[in-house]
Amino acid sequence: MATLHVLNKAAAWTDCEPLLGPGDAVLLIEDGVYAARQPLSVDVPIRALDPDVQARGLSGQLAPNVELASFDDFVALVVSHDRVVTWSQ
């Protein structure tokens, strides 16, 4: 079952990472986008919500494997996954 993991705090990455599986995806939102500054070595797509990246002045500072996502992309990710889990700490 494909899961979209939505992280709104960077510290949540530690708990989320071991549970990522095939077909899963990660979306970093709010303060979760700070996690995208470091290399995230996982075999799932990782996206960061562009308006949150912009608001925190992180443009150009994201790891190479992190893609920017729009609000439309956010909706598409939710629709294309079987379930959504929100992580925060």
Secondary structure as UniProt FT lines:
FT   STRAND          3..9
FT   HELIX           10..12
FT   HELIX           13..16
FT   HELIX           17..19
FT   TURN            22..23
FT   STRAND          25..31
FT   HELIX           32..37
FT   STRAND          46..49
FT   HELIX           50..55
FT   TURN            56..57
FT   TURN            59..60
FT   TURN            64..65
FT   STRAND          66..69
FT   HELIX           71..80
FT   STRAND          83..87
//
